[in-house]
Amino acid sequence: MDNNMKKYKLPEDFILGAASSAWQTEGWGGKKIGHDTFIDLWYKATPELWHNGYGPAVATDFYNRYKEDIGLMKECGLRSYRTSIDWSRFIKDFETGEVDEDGAAFYDSVINEMIKNGIEPMICLEHYEYPAALFEKYGGWGSKHVIDLYVKYAVEAFKRYGDRVKIWFTFNEPIVLQTRTILDAQRFPFKQDTKLAMQWNYNKILATAKAVEAFRRGNYGEKAGSKIGVVLNPEMTYPRSSSAHDMKAADMFDLFYNRIFMDPAVKGEIPKELFEVLDLHNCLFDYTEEELEVIKKNTVDILGLNLYFPVRIKARNSAWNPEVPFHPSYYFDHHEIQGKRMNPHRGWEIYPKIMYDMAMRMKNEYGNVEWMISENGMGVEGEDKYKNEDGVIQDDYRIDFISEHMAWLLKAIDEGSNCKGYMLWAFTDCVSPANAFKNRYGLVEINLEDSRNRKMKKSGKWFRELSDNNYFYFRDLVPVYK
Ligand code: BGP
């Protein structure tokens, strides 16, 4: 053993596992079961924008291969696995909340199989599997009626699986869909409407509070001692400099992309600065005092945070074009620092200290709420070239990535941050929004040339050892640039 290596011990009862989602793994099952999701709609409208045309139609075929996959989860040492229920597959009639018994039976089997194999199921109610029909009929999450339909769906899911699921999440990254589709117009339906995007944000904040309220009112967590939360993707935000203009710009980014969801989820309040600034730009969402009261009374038990990369922000040096409608970037610009470490495949900066900084933020600014890393991972293209003579991908870069991020996280836990676990993205390679199978994240390879057969990567074996030992070795953390 290299003398410079240090032993990092995980806390007892640490949640250690991996995540994915229904639409990124299940596939349509050969013949379509259930209704289309919003993602299906997007895929059908623009298949050419998906890398090599891969998309949700087959995905990893988890729908047919879940038993094999759960066996592999066990081999990789996962203690927990997060996936989502596909709302469009689970509900037959969105208006009444009538359950599709075939869809429900599938999730029943998946959950039971996980438990049988000693893997805790962690269930998210929406990981972008928003029903296409609700998008077509009501325009999506901009409609408050959809909130009621979502709560009906949530209650059905709580009723069916509440006795076995210990951690529920209302949404995965609730800001993402509308940011990509309606705010930045990068994806179908390629619309730019800031006010509408803000309404989607608000309605999802309210939907989380209403689902939490229904969960508690129905005592659905009683039997299994379950918790409910939301998975957010705040981006650890670093200003270019400590000058007032850069700090202000970073604060504005933080307000629009981080605090907008973190504050109501944990503190029960949407920041008052957000109301003011949206009002100033005529983009304020419709709300009522009664709704704000529901948000106030129904904060989450646990927060999941997906952390991948830092965001570096500076003040704008150009004036806003008055002909362009308001967008949050009115207040900031992204900043490039020299010499940064990059994941060139994904174009994301690698800065593992985000784990520590966000953890301390949870401790110091969010009442030391119970939280966990619900996603972190490294997407790499062309992993075939790292195969050894036995065809096993030698992904030492992934082992390093996980170790370094986890080491920073453990430092924060030592210093009192209430972090309960680490979930890797992802268990197997899977379909990603528009990246399709380009960037591979898995502990387990999905071989597209060979009938989507599975093969554990070197990182899968390493993860198993980590899980068995509850410690790992990694070099001492070195001070990093700010
Ligand atoms: C997260 C999403 C996941 C997943 C991951 C990797 O933000 O919750 O669904 O896809 O990012 O990102 P990408 O697939 O774009 O590389």
Residues whose N, C-alpha, C, O or C-beta is under 5 A from the ligand:
A	BS01	BGP	E173 G379 S432 P433 N435
